[in-house]
């Protein structure tokens, strides 16, 4: 979540997101940052098949 905060505080268009409910995964795609291990994390979908956790 820290990377999302940095992306929003340095974005020119951040004021347009004021008052919105934001998903970190959507911000990652929009602003080009990844999780600590370099992956883009998808939105949580309770109906999605379970995937093995990478070690």
HELIX and SHEET records of a PDB file:
HELIX    1   1 UNK A    2  UNK A   10  1                                   9    
HELIX    2   2 UNK A   14  UNK A   17  5                                   4    
HELIX    3   3 UNK A   24  UNK A   31  1                                   8    
END                                                                             
